[in-house]
Amino acid sequence: MDGEKALPNHVHIAMQTPAYIFIGLAEILISVTGLEYAYTKAPLTPESFVQSLYLLTKAYLWLYTSASVSAFITRCVFYWIFHHYGADEERMYDLYRDEPILTHGVADAEGGWQG
């Protein structure tokens, strides 16, 4: 902070490019390595089954990721549509703050109740 004013961020968005390139390359290398390992280590008869199990784990990962992303997008849309209700609730709550609270008894000076 520079006094009362926050300093701007001068990092360019293109700085993310190497990370996405490395993630993509890692995904390719891991997929090829995993499929090769599943093919070479499996017995002759269930090779296809072992590879399908490996691909099934990848599918579950993508299913979980897509469900998480869709839940986050739904949360953002839900907030964008209904966020004004929070302010409306506070405004409606303010209507009742000036009304007296009704009780069955009245507190006396010693802290006891007279009813």
N, CA, C and O atoms as CSV, one atom per row, in Angstrom:
chain,resi,resn,atom,element,x,y,z
A,1,MET,N,N,0.843,-1.178,0.000
A,1,MET,CA,C,0.000,0.000,0.000
A,1,MET,C,C,0.886,1.237,0.000
A,1,MET,O,O,1.928,1.276,0.653
A,2,ASP,N,N,0.467,2.203,-0.715
A,2,ASP,CA,C,1.178,3.468,-0.803
A,2,ASP,C,C,0.306,4.521,-0.121
A,2,ASP,O,O,-0.489,5.193,-0.778
A,3,GLY,N,N,0.457,4.662,1.186
A,3,GLY,CA,C,-0.409,5.572,1.926
A,3,GLY,C,C,-1.787,4.955,2.064
A,3,GLY,O,O,-1.935,3.911,2.699
A,4,GLU,N,N,-2.783,5.576,1.489
A,4,GLU,CA,C,-4.159,5.100,1.551
A,4,GLU,C,C,-4.582,4.368,0.282
A,4,GLU,O,O,-5.650,3.757,0.241
A,5,LYS,N,N,-3.752,4.429,-0.748
A,5,LYS,CA,C,-4.137,3.884,-2.042
A,5,LYS,C,C,-3.413,2.556,-2.289
A,5,LYS,O,O,-2.206,2.449,-2.067
A,6,ALA,N,N,-4.161,1.546,-2.749
A,6,ALA,CA,C,-3.552,0.249,-3.055
A,6,ALA,C,C,-2.803,0.340,-4.376
A,6,ALA,O,O,-3.263,0.986,-5.318
A,7,LEU,N,N,-1.650,-0.309,-4.440
A,7,LEU,CA,C,-0.861,-0.309,-5.663
A,7,LEU,C,C,-1.447,-1.303,-6.656
A,7,LEU,O,O,-1.887,-2.378,-6.251
A,8,PRO,N,N,-1.465,-0.976,-7.943
A,8,PRO,CA,C,-2.029,-1.901,-8.935
A,8,PRO,C,C,-1.102,-3.081,-9.192
A,8,PRO,O,O,0.096,-3.024,-8.912
A,9,ASN,N,N,-1.663,-4.120,-9.716
A,9,ASN,CA,C,-0.906,-5.310,-10.059
A,9,ASN,C,C,-0.459,-5.185,-11.508
A,9,ASN,O,O,-1.293,-4.991,-12.393
A,10,HIS,N,N,0.832,-5.293,-11.767
A,10,HIS,CA,C,1.358,-5.110,-13.116
A,10,HIS,C,C,1.789,-6.426,-13.756
A,10,HIS,O,O,2.586,-6.408,-14.695
A,11,VAL,N,N,1.292,-7.561,-13.283
A,11,VAL,CA,C,1.632,-8.848,-13.864
A,11,VAL,C,C,0.689,-9.111,-15.035
A,11,VAL,O,O,-0.530,-9.042,-14.886
A,12,HIS,N,N,1.257,-9.411,-16.191
A,12,HIS,CA,C,0.462,-9.637,-17.390
A,12,HIS,C,C,-0.166,-11.034,-17.349
A,12,HIS,O,O,0.411,-11.965,-16.787
A,13,ILE,N,N,-1.333,-11.168,-17.940
A,13,ILE,CA,C,-2.045,-12.445,-17.922
A,13,ILE,C,C,-1.321,-13.520,-18.714
A,13,ILE,O,O,-1.550,-14.708,-18.491
A,14,ALA,N,N,-0.451,-13.124,-19.636
A,14,ALA,CA,C,0.299,-14.097,-20.426
A,14,ALA,C,C,1.303,-14.875,-19.575
A,14,ALA,O,O,1.877,-15.859,-20.043
A,15,MET,N,N,1.515,-14.455,-18.363
A,15,MET,CA,C,2.416,-15.190,-17.464
A,15,MET,C,C,1.855,-16.572,-17.128
A,15,MET,O,O,2.594,-17.434,-16.654
A,16,GLN,N,N,0.562,-16.795,-17.364
A,16,GLN,CA,C,-0.050,-18.095,-17.109
A,16,GLN,C,C,0.228,-19.094,-18.224
A,16,GLN,O,O,0.069,-20.298,-18.024
A,17,THR,N,N,0.637,-18.622,-19.380
A,17,THR,CA,C,0.821,-19.480,-20.538
A,17,THR,C,C,1.784,-20.641,-20.281
A,17,THR,O,O,1.448,-21.773,-20.628
A,18,PRO,N,N,2.959,-20.422,-19.694
A,18,PRO,CA,C,3.847,-21.572,-19.443
A,18,PRO,C,C,3.218,-22.623,-18.528
A,18,PRO,O,O,3.435,-23.819,-18.719
A,19,ALA,N,N,2.455,-22.193,-17.556
A,19,ALA,CA,C,1.821,-23.165,-16.658
A,19,ALA,C,C,0.843,-24.048,-17.429
A,19,ALA,O,O,0.823,-25.263,-17.233
A,20,TYR,N,N,0.031,-23.451,-18.305
A,20,TYR,CA,C,-0.918,-24.246,-19.082
A,20,TYR,C,C,-0.200,-25.153,-20.076
A,20,TYR,O,O,-0.652,-26.272,-20.319
A,21,ILE,N,N,0.892,-24.702,-20.646
A,21,ILE,CA,C,1.662,-25.539,-21.563
A,21,ILE,C,C,2.236,-26.736,-20.816
A,21,ILE,O,O,2.143,-27.865,-21.296
A,22,PHE,N,N,2.830,-26.502,-19.642
A,22,PHE,CA,C,3.398,-27.604,-18.869
A,22,PHE,C,C,2.324,-28.569,-18.376
A,22,PHE,O,O,2.553,-29.778,-18.339
A,23,ILE,N,N,1.173,-28.059,-18.001
A,23,ILE,CA,C,0.082,-28.944,-17.572
A,23,ILE,C,C,-0.387,-29.801,-18.729
A,23,ILE,O,O,-0.638,-30.993,-18.553
A,24,GLY,N,N,-0.512,-29.208,-19.924
A,24,GLY,CA,C,-0.917,-29.978,-21.093
A,24,GLY,C,C,0.091,-31.044,-21.468
A,24,GLY,O,O,-0.280,-32.179,-21.766
A,25,LEU,N,N,1.379,-30.680,-21.454
A,25,LEU,CA,C,2.421,-31.668,-21.746
A,25,LEU,C,C,2.442,-32.781,-20.699
A,25,LEU,O,O,2.606,-33.951,-21.046
A,26,ALA,N,N,2.279,-32.434,-19.443
A,26,ALA,CA,C,2.255,-33.444,-18.383
A,26,ALA,C,C,1.072,-34.388,-18.567
A,26,ALA,O,O,1.208,-35.595,-18.362
A,27,GLU,N,N,-0.074,-33.858,-18.947
A,27,GLU,CA,C,-1.251,-34.703,-19.181
A,27,GLU,C,C,-0.986,-35.685,-20.315
A,27,GLU,O,O,-1.341,-36.860,-20.214
A,28,ILE,N,N,-0.367,-35.214,-21.390
A,28,ILE,CA,C,-0.050,-36.105,-22.515
A,28,ILE,C,C,0.943,-37.181,-22.084
A,28,ILE,O,O,0.738,-38.364,-22.355
A,29,LEU,N,N,2.014,-36.773,-21.415
A,29,LEU,CA,C,3.039,-37.737,-21.017
A,29,LEU,C,C,2.514,-38.746,-20.000
A,29,LEU,O,O,2.856,-39.927,-20.063
A,30,ILE,N,N,1.694,-38.291,-19.074
A,30,ILE,CA,C,1.159,-39.203,-18.064
A,30,ILE,C,C,0.172,-40.173,-18.692
A,30,ILE,O,O,0.159,-41.352,-18.338
A,31,SER,N,N,-0.659,-39.698,-19.621
A,31,SER,CA,C,-1.624,-40.588,-20.261
A,31,SER,C,C,-0.918,-41.661,-21.071
A,31,SER,O,O,-1.278,-42.836,-20.985
A,32,VAL,N,N,0.071,-41.281,-21.848
A,32,VAL,CA,C,0.804,-42.253,-22.659
A,32,VAL,C,C,1.528,-43.243,-21.760
A,32,VAL,O,O,1.500,-44.447,-22.018
A,33,THR,N,N,2.173,-42.757,-20.716
A,33,THR,CA,C,2.901,-43.634,-19.805
A,33,THR,C,C,1.942,-44.595,-19.093
A,33,THR,O,O,2.230,-45.784,-18.962
A,34,GLY,N,N,0.814,-44.075,-18.640
A,34,GLY,CA,C,-0.157,-44.929,-17.946
A,34,GLY,C,C,-0.725,-46.001,-18.850
A,34,GLY,O,O,-0.857,-47.152,-18.434
A,35,LEU,N,N,-1.067,-45.644,-20.088
A,35,LEU,CA,C,-1.590,-46.644,-21.016
A,35,LEU,C,C,-0.526,-47.679,-21.381
A,35,LEU,O,O,-0.831,-48.866,-21.490
A,36,GLU,N,N,0.706,-47.243,-21.569
A,36,GLU,CA,C,1.777,-48.190,-21.877
A,36,GLU,C,C,2.016,-49.130,-20.707
A,36,GLU,O,O,2.203,-50.331,-20.901
A,37,TYR,N,N,2.012,-48.600,-19.510
A,37,TYR,CA,C,2.208,-49.429,-18.322
A,37,TYR,C,C,1.073,-50.437,-18.189
A,37,TYR,O,O,1.307,-51.612,-17.909
A,38,ALA,N,N,-0.162,-49.969,-18.392
A,38,ALA,CA,C,-1.311,-50.874,-18.298
A,38,ALA,C,C,-1.233,-51.951,-19.376
A,38,ALA,O,O,-1.632,-53.088,-19.127
A,39,TYR,N,N,-0.736,-51.631,-20.551
A,39,TYR,CA,C,-0.654,-52.605,-21.642
A,39,TYR,C,C,0.474,-53.598,-21.425
A,39,TYR,O,O,0.287,-54.791,-21.666
A,40,THR,N,N,1.633,-53.147,-20.978
A,40,THR,CA,C,2.780,-54.049,-20.858
A,40,THR,C,C,2.727,-54.916,-19.607
A,40,THR,O,O,3.250,-56.030,-19.627
A,41,LYS,N,N,2.129,-54.460,-18.541
A,41,LYS,CA,C,2.117,-55.221,-17.284
A,41,LYS,C,C,0.917,-56.143,-17.154
A,41,LYS,O,O,0.899,-57.010,-16.280
A,42,ALA,N,N,-0.074,-55.975,-17.996
A,42,ALA,CA,C,-1.270,-56.807,-17.890
A,42,ALA,C,C,-1.035,-58.157,-18.561
A,42,ALA,O,O,-0.269,-58.246,-19.520
A,43,PRO,N,N,-1.690,-59.209,-18.061
A,43,PRO,CA,C,-1.622,-60.492,-18.773
A,43,PRO,C,C,-2.259,-60.375,-20.158
A,43,PRO,O,O,-2.954,-59.400,-20.440
A,44,LEU,N,N,-2.029,-61.345,-21.003
A,44,LEU,CA,C,-2.476,-61.249,-22.390
A,44,LEU,C,C,-3.991,-61.165,-22.534
A,44,LEU,O,O,-4.481,-60.391,-23.356
A,45,THR,N,N,-4.728,-61.921,-21.776
A,45,THR,CA,C,-6.175,-61.935,-21.983
A,45,THR,C,C,-6.876,-60.674,-21.484
A,45,THR,O,O,-7.731,-60.159,-22.205
A,46,PRO,N,N,-6.571,-60.141,-20.296
A,46,PRO,CA,C,-7.323,-58.957,-19.861
A,46,PRO,C,C,-6.642,-57.623,-20.155
A,46,PRO,O,O,-6.835,-56.665,-19.406
A,47,GLU,N,N,-5.842,-57.533,-21.235
A,47,GLU,CA,C,-5.177,-56.252,-21.536
A,47,GLU,C,C,-6.185,-55.132,-21.755
A,47,GLU,O,O,-6.028,-54.029,-21.231
A,48,SER,N,N,-7.204,-55.422,-22.522
A,48,SER,CA,C,-8.219,-54.400,-22.812
A,48,SER,C,C,-8.950,-53.987,-21.543
A,48,SER,O,O,-9.276,-52.815,-21.351
A,49,PHE,N,N,-9.204,-54.969,-20.677
A,49,PHE,CA,C,-9.892,-54.668,-19.427
A,49,PHE,C,C,-9.048,-53.769,-18.534
A,49,PHE,O,O,-9.576,-52.834,-17.932
A,50,VAL,N,N,-7.757,-54.030,-18.438
A,50,VAL,CA,C,-6.858,-53.216,-17.612
A,50,VAL,C,C,-6.773,-51.795,-18.172
A,50,VAL,O,O,-6.801,-50.823,-17.416
A,51,GLN,N,N,-6.669,-51.679,-19.490
A,51,GLN,CA,C,-6.639,-50.346,-20.100
A,51,GLN,C,C,-7.955,-49.618,-19.874
A,51,GLN,O,O,-7.965,-48.411,-19.633
A,52,SER,N,N,-9.061,-50.341,-19.951
A,52,SER,CA,C,-10.355,-49.692,-19.723
A,52,SER,C,C,-10.473,-49.211,-18.278
A,52,SER,O,O,-11.068,-48.163,-18.026
A,53,LEU,N,N,-9.910,-49.967,-17.321
A,53,LEU,CA,C,-9.922,-49.507,-15.927
A,53,LEU,C,C,-9.083,-48.244,-15.756
A,53,LEU,O,O,-9.459,-47.335,-15.016
A,54,TYR,N,N,-7.947,-48.195,-16.444
A,54,TYR,CA,C,-7.118,-46.987,-16.377
A,54,TYR,C,C,-7.872,-45.787,-16.954
A,54,TYR,O,O,-7.877,-44.705,-16.367
A,55,LEU,N,N,-8.506,-45.991,-18.106
A,55,LEU,CA,C,-9.266,-44.894,-18.720
A,55,LEU,C,C,-10.494,-44.529,-17.893
A,55,LEU,O,O,-10.929,-43.378,-17.897
A,56,LEU,N,N,-11.056,-45.515,-17.180
A,56,LEU,CA,C,-12.196,-45.225,-16.304
A,56,LEU,C,C,-11.790,-44.297,-15.165
A,56,LEU,O,O,-12.549,-43.405,-14.789
A,57,THR,N,N,-10.589,-44.505,-14.613
A,57,THR,CA,C,-10.129,-43.597,-13.559
A,57,THR,C,C,-9.955,-42.183,-14.107
A,57,THR,O,O,-10.251,-41.209,-13.415
A,58,LYS,N,N,-9.478,-42.067,-15.343
A,58,LYS,CA,C,-9.352,-40.736,-15.968
A,58,LYS,C,C,-10.731,-40.125,-16.184
A,58,LYS,O,O,-10.912,-38.920,-16.008
A,59,ALA,N,N,-11.709,-40.954,-16.567
A,59,ALA,CA,C,-13.063,-40.453,-16.789
A,59,ALA,C,C,-13.674,-39.952,-15.485
A,59,ALA,O,O,-14.345,-38.920,-15.465
A,60,TYR,N,N,-13.442,-40.684,-14.394
A,60,TYR,CA,C,-13.962,-40.232,-13.097
A,60,TYR,C,C,-13.324,-38.915,-12.680
A,60,TYR,O,O,-13.985,-38.060,-12.090
A,61,LEU,N,N,-12.049,-38.751,-12.981
A,61,LEU,CA,C,-11.383,-37.486,-12.677
A,61,LEU,C,C,-12.033,-36.347,-13.456
A,61,LEU,O,O,-12.307,-35.287,-12.892
A,62,TRP,N,N,-12.280,-36.558,-14.740
A,62,TRP,CA,C,-12.922,-35.516,-15.550
A,62,TRP,C,C,-14.361,-35.285,-15.115
A,62,TRP,O,O,-14.844,-34.152,-15.135
A,63,LEU,N,N,-15.052,-36.359,-14.718
A,63,LEU,CA,C,-16.422,-36.215,-14.243
A,63,LEU,C,C,-16.457,-35.372,-12.976
A,63,LEU,O,O,-17.295,-34.480,-12.844
A,64,TYR,N,N,-15.542,-35.654,-12.038
A,64,TYR,CA,C,-15.473,-34.878,-10.808
A,64,TYR,C,C,-15.109,-33.427,-11.102
A,64,TYR,O,O,-15.685,-32.511,-10.514
A,65,THR,N,N,-14.169,-33.215,-11.997
A,65,THR,CA,C,-13.754,-31.854,-12.342
A,65,THR,C,C,-14.891,-31.094,-13.001
A,65,THR,O,O,-15.153,-29.939,-12.663
A,66,SER,N,N,-15.567,-31.742,-13.943
A,66,SER,CA,C,-16.665,-31.044,-14.619
A,66,SER,C,C,-17.819,-30.770,-13.658
A,66,SER,O,O,-18.466,-29.728,-13.758
A,67,ALA,N,N,-18.085,-31.683,-12.733
A,67,ALA,CA,C,-19.135,-31.435,-11.737
A,67,ALA,C,C,-18.756,-30.273,-10.827
A,67,ALA,O,O,-19.602,-29.454,-10.471
A,68,SER,N,N,-17.482,-30.205,-10.453
A,68,SER,CA,C,-17.029,-29.100,-9.599
A,68,SER,C,C,-17.117,-27.765,-10.328
A,68,SER,O,O,-17.554,-26.768,-9.754
A,69,VAL,N,N,-16.709,-27.747,-11.576
A,69,VAL,CA,C,-16.763,-26.504,-12.351
A,69,VAL,C,C,-18.205,-26.080,-12.570
A,69,VAL,O,O,-18.527,-24.900,-12.436
A,70,SER,N,N,-19.082,-27.028,-12.907
A,70,SER,CA,C,-20.483,-26.661,-13.120
A,70,SER,C,C,-21.137,-26.193,-11.815
A,70,SER,O,O,-21.985,-25.301,-11.840
A,71,ALA,N,N,-20.755,-26.780,-10.680
A,71,ALA,CA,C,-21.289,-26.325,-9.396
A,71,ALA,C,C,-20.817,-24.905,-9.092
A,71,ALA,O,O,-21.588,-24.094,-8.579
A,72,PHE,N,N,-19.564,-24.601,-9.402
A,72,PHE,CA,C,-19.053,-23.250,-9.177
A,72,PHE,C,C,-19.765,-22.243,-10.081
A,72,PHE,O,O,-20.123,-21.154,-9.630
A,73,ILE,N,N,-19.973,-22.591,-11.342
A,73,ILE,CA,C,-20.681,-21.693,-12.257
A,73,ILE,C,C,-22.121,-21.486,-11.797
A,73,ILE,O,O,-22.639,-20.370,-11.844
A,74,THR,N,N,-22.761,-22.560,-11.353
A,74,THR,CA,C,-24.129,-22.443,-10.840
A,74,THR,C,C,-24.173,-21.550,-9.619
A,74,THR,O,O,-25.104,-20.759,-9.469
A,75,ARG,N,N,-23.180,-21.659,-8.737
A,75,ARG,CA,C,-23.119,-20.805,-7.553
A,75,ARG,C,C,-22.976,-19.345,-7.948
A,75,ARG,O,O,-23.626,-18.479,-7.362
A,76,CYS,N,N,-22.137,-19.064,-8.928
A,76,CYS,CA,C,-21.948,-17.678,-9.374
A,76,CYS,C,C,-23.226,-17.118,-9.983
A,76,CYS,O,O,-23.605,-15.982,-9.701
A,77,VAL,N,N,-23.895,-17.917,-10.821
A,77,VAL,CA,C,-25.148,-17.467,-11.431
A,77,VAL,C,C,-26.211,-17.259,-10.356
A,77,VAL,O,O,-26.938,-16.266,-10.380
A,78,PHE,N,N,-26.299,-18.192,-9.419
A,78,PHE,CA,C,-27.272,-18.075,-8.334
A,78,PHE,C,C,-27.024,-16.812,-7.519
A,78,PHE,O,O,-27.968,-16.100,-7.177
A,79,TYR,N,N,-25.759,-16.528,-7.204
A,79,TYR,CA,C,-25.434,-15.318,-6.460
A,79,TYR,C,C,-25.797,-14.077,-7.261
A,79,TYR,O,O,-26.354,-13.124,-6.716
A,80,TRP,N,N,-25.483,-14.085,-8.552
A,80,TRP,CA,C,-25.757,-12.919,-9.399
A,80,TRP,C,C,-27.253,-12.641,-9.477
A,80,TRP,O,O,-27.664,-11.482,-9.516
A,81,ILE,N,N,-28.068,-13.688,-9.499
A,81,ILE,CA,C,-29.522,-13.501,-9.606
A,81,ILE,C,C,-30.131,-13.089,-8.275
A,81,ILE,O,O,-31.011,-12.228,-8.245
A,82,PHE,N,N,-29.681,-13.687,-7.169
A,82,PHE,CA,C,-30.383,-13.526,-5.892
A,82,PHE,C,C,-29.631,-12.738,-4.832
A,82,PHE,O,O,-30.079,-12.710,-3.686
A,83,HIS,N,N,-28.510,-12.096,-5.150
A,83,HIS,CA,C,-27.735,-11.415,-4.111
A,83,HIS,C,C,-28.463,-10.208,-3.525
A,83,HIS,O,O,-28.161,-9.794,-2.406
A,84,HIS,N,N,-29.415,-9.638,-4.261
A,84,HIS,CA,C,-30.123,-8.463,-3.743
A,84,HIS,C,C,-31.063,-8.817,-2.596
A,84,HIS,O,O,-31.487,-7.929,-1.857
A,85,TYR,N,N,-31.396,-10.092,-2.433
A,85,TYR,CA,C,-32.272,-10.469,-1.333
A,85,TYR,C,C,-31.608,-10.268,0.029
A,85,TYR,O,O,-32.304,-10.064,1.024
A,86,GLY,N,N,-30.289,-10.320,0.095
A,86,GLY,CA,C,-29.593,-10.058,1.350
A,86,GLY,C,C,-29.825,-8.631,1.815
A,86,GLY,O,O,-30.089,-8.392,2.994
A,87,ALA,N,N,-29.727,-7.669,0.880
A,87,ALA,CA,C,-29.980,-6.273,1.223
A,87,ALA,C,C,-31.449,-6.066,1.565
A,87,ALA,O,O,-31.772,-5.299,2.472
A,88,ASP,N,N,-32.348,-6.748,0.841
A,88,ASP,CA,C,-33.778,-6.636,1.142
A,88,ASP,C,C,-34.086,-7.169,2.531
A,88,ASP,O,O,-34.909,-6.597,3.247
A,89,GLU,N,N,-33.433,-8.260,2.917
A,89,GLU,CA,C,-33.664,-8.822,4.239
A,89,GLU,C,C,-33.188,-7.863,5.329
A,89,GLU,O,O,-33.871,-7.678,6.336
A,90,GLU,N,N,-32.032,-7.259,5.131
A,90,GLU,CA,C,-31.544,-6.283,6.110
A,90,GLU,C,C,-32.494,-5.083,6.196
A,90,GLU,O,O,-32.760,-4.578,7.287
A,91,ARG,N,N,-32.996,-4.636,5.066
A,91,ARG,CA,C,-33.917,-3.499,5.055
A,91,ARG,C,C,-35.219,-3.857,5.775
A,91,ARG,O,O,-35.754,-3.044,6.529
A,92,MET,N,N,-35.728,-5.071,5.544
A,92,MET,CA,C,-36.949,-5.488,6.231
A,92,MET,C,C,-36.703,-5.679,7.721
A,92,MET,O,O,-37.585,-5.402,8.534
A,93,TYR,N,N,-35.519,-6.146,8.084
A,93,TYR,CA,C,-35.189,-6.320,9.492
A,93,TYR,C,C,-35.116,-4.964,10.189
A,93,TYR,O,O,-35.494,-4.843,11.354
A,94,ASP,N,N,-34.629,-3.939,9.476
A,94,ASP,CA,C,-34.559,-2.597,10.051
A,94,ASP,C,C,-35.939,-2.038,10.370
A,94,ASP,O,O,-36.061,-1.172,11.236
A,95,LEU,N,N,-36.977,-2.509,9.693
A,95,LEU,CA,C,-38.334,-2.015,9.965
A,95,LEU,C,C,-38.770,-2.349,11.384
A,95,LEU,O,O,-39.521,-1.590,11.997
A,96,TYR,N,N,-38.308,-3.477,11.910
A,96,TYR,CA,C,-38.766,-3.931,13.219
A,96,TYR,C,C,-37.822,-3.580,14.357
A,96,TYR,O,O,-38.106,-3.925,15.504
A,97,ARG,N,N,-36.739,-2.923,14.091
A,97,ARG,CA,C,-35.785,-2.623,15.158
A,97,ARG,C,C,-36.302,-1.550,16.113
A,97,ARG,O,O,-35.906,-1.529,17.279
A,98,ASP,N,N,-37.169,-0.669,15.650
A,98,ASP,CA,C,-37.659,0.411,16.509
A,98,ASP,C,C,-38.849,-0.013,17.360
A,98,ASP,O,O,-39.236,0.721,18.269
A,99,GLU,N,N,-39.430,-1.154,17.099
A,99,GLU,CA,C,-40.572,-1.592,17.893
A,99,GLU,C,C,-40.083,-2.149,19.220
A,99,GLU,O,O,-39.025,-2.776,19.269
A,100,PRO,N,N,-40.827,-1.935,20.293
A,100,PRO,CA,C,-40.403,-2.457,21.597
A,100,PRO,C,C,-40.531,-3.975,21.636
A,100,PRO,O,O,-41.373,-4.561,20.956
A,101,ILE,N,N,-39.687,-4.591,22.439
A,101,ILE,CA,C,-39.742,-6.037,22.615
A,101,ILE,C,C,-40.727,-6.319,23.740
A,101,ILE,O,O,-40.551,-5.835,24.858
A,102,LEU,N,N,-41.742,-7.084,23.455
A,102,LEU,CA,C,-42.774,-7.395,24.443
A,102,LEU,C,C,-42.326,-8.591,25.276
A,102,LEU,O,O,-41.887,-9.608,24.739
A,103,THR,N,N,-42.442,-8.453,26.584
A,103,THR,CA,C,-42.113,-9.553,27.482
A,103,THR,C,C,-43.275,-9.765,28.433
A,103,THR,O,O,-44.150,-8.909,28.567
A,104,HIS,N,N,-43.273,-10.892,29.079
A,104,HIS,CA,C,-44.342,-11.184,30.032
A,104,HIS,C,C,-44.102,-10.510,31.361
A,104,HIS,O,O,-45.052,-10.237,32.096
A,105,GLY,N,N,-42.884,-10.241,31.678
A,105,GLY,CA,C,-42.571,-9.600,32.943
A,105,GLY,C,C,-41.647,-8.420,32.714
A,105,GLY,O,O,-41.181,-8.191,31.598
A,106,VAL,N,N,-41.388,-7.678,33.769
A,106,VAL,CA,C,-40.525,-6.510,33.682
A,106,VAL,C,C,-39.354,-6.733,34.635
A,106,VAL,O,O,-39.544,-7.173,35.769
A,107,ALA,N,N,-38.161,-6.433,34.177
A,107,ALA,CA,C,-36.985,-6.588,35.029
A,107,ALA,C,C,-36.945,-5.474,36.044
A,107,ALA,O,O,-37.160,-4.311,35.700
A,108,ASP,N,N,-36.665,-5.818,37.325
A,108,ASP,CA,C,-36.550,-4.772,38.337
A,108,ASP,C,C,-35.094,-4.353,38.480
A,108,ASP,O,O,-34.236,-4.848,37.750
A,109,ALA,N,N,-34.807,-3.454,39.403
A,109,ALA,CA,C,-33.465,-2.878,39.542
A,109,ALA,C,C,-32.455,-3.929,40.015
A,109,ALA,O,O,-31.271,-3.804,39.704
A,110,GLU,N,N,-32.877,-4.950,40.747
A,110,GLU,CA,C,-31.965,-5.960,41.249
A,110,GLU,C,C,-31.678,-7.058,40.243
A,110,GLU,O,O,-30.878,-7.950,40.524
A,111,GLY,N,N,-32.303,-7.019,39.090
A,111,GLY,CA,C,-32.078,-8.040,38.070
A,111,GLY,C,C,-33.092,-9.156,38.102
A,111,GLY,O,O,-32.993,-10.087,37.302
A,112,GLY,N,N,-34.061,-9.103,38.989
A,112,GLY,CA,C,-35.085,-10.140,39.033
A,112,GLY,C,C,-36.256,-9.769,38.134
A,112,GLY,O,O,-36.280,-8.700,37.524
A,113,TRP,N,N,-37.212,-10.662,38.066
A,113,TRP,CA,C,-38.392,-10.427,37.198
A,113,TRP,C,C,-39.620,-10.240,38.062
A,113,TRP,O,O,-39.844,-10.948,39.044
A,114,GLN,N,N,-40.394,-9.274,37.664
A,114,GLN,CA,C,-41.692,-9.050,38.310
A,114,GLN,C,C,-42.756,-9.362,37.272
A,114,GLN,O,O,-42.718,-8.827,36.164
A,115,GLY,N,N,-43.655,-10.178,37.601
A,115,GLY,CA,C,-44.598,-10.540,36.569
A,115,GLY,C,C,-45.959,-10.443,37.014
A,115,GLY,O,O,-46.881,-10.720,36.247
